[in-house]
Amino acid sequence: MTYRLWWTVGYVCTSEKEFQAAKHRLLPATYEMLDDALRRARQVGQAGGVAWLIEGDDRTRLDRAAIDKTIQRRGSELAIEPISR
């Protein structure tokens, strides 16, 4: 399965309308698992960016609001834990 995450940092897109207009020029990040795409979306948000859309081959489609809601609900599950040595 493949999940594609479209995200931006800075002032590339400041609204959904601008994102839709620019989407064809943006390269999505690709992940094999939905949780990995959500983890990256969480990191993007923490860095001041915006995760706009996650689309999956299985017809999964999470827009910005759905991504934010999922991250709020599952935040602790999606946290990246440091590797202990």
C-alpha positions in Angstrom: 0.0 0.0 0.0 1.2 3.5 -0.7 0.2 6.7 1.1 1.2 10.1 -0.3 1.5 13.2 1.9 1.4 16.7 0.5 2.8 19.3 2.9 4.4 22.7 2.8 6.5 24.9 5.1 6.6 28.7 4.9 4.4 30.8 2.7 4.2 28.5 -0.3 0.5 27.9 0.4 -1.5 29.7 3.0 -5.0 28.5 2.1 -6.7 25.4 0.8 -7.4 27.2 -2.5 -3.7 28.0 -2.9 -2.8 24.4 -2.1 -5.2 23.0 -4.7 -3.8 25.4 -7.3 -0.2 24.4 -6.5 -0.7 20.7 -5.9 0.3 19.6 -9.4 3.7 21.3 -8.8 4.4 19.7 -5.4 6.0 16.4 -4.9 4.4 14.3 -2.2 6.3 12.3 0.3 5.4 8.6 -0.1 5.0 6.1 2.8 4.1 2.4 2.9 2.0 2.8 6.1 -0.6 5.3 7.0 0.8 5.8 10.5 4.2 6.7 8.9 2.5 9.4 6.8 0.7 10.7 10.0 3.9 10.7 11.9 5.5 12.9 9.3 2.4 15.1 9.2 2.8 15.6 12.9 6.5 16.5 12.5 5.6 19.0 9.8 3.1 20.6 12.0 5.6 20.8 14.9 8.0 22.5 12.5 5.5 25.2 11.6 4.4 23.6 8.3 1.0 22.4 7.0 0.1 18.8 6.1 -2.5 19.4 3.5 -3.5 16.0 2.3 -2.9 12.3 2.6 -4.1 10.0 -0.2 -3.8 6.2 -0.2 -4.0 3.6 -2.9 -6.8 2.1 -0.8 -8.9 5.3 -1.4 -7.9 6.8 2.0 -8.2 10.6 1.7 -7.5 12.8 4.7 -7.7 16.5 4.2 -6.0 19.1 6.5 -8.8 19.0 9.1 -9.0 15.2 9.2 -5.2 15.0 9.5 -5.2 17.5 12.4 -8.1 15.7 14.1 -6.4 12.3 13.8 -3.1 13.6 15.1 -4.9 15.2 18.1 -6.6 11.9 18.9 -3.6 9.6 18.3 -0.7 12.0 19.1 1.0 9.8 21.7 0.8 6.8 19.4 2.4 8.7 16.6 5.3 10.2 18.7 8.7 9.0 17.5 10.6 7.5 20.4 14.4 7.8 20.4 16.4 4.7 19.9 18.0 3.6 23.1 21.5 2.1 22.9 
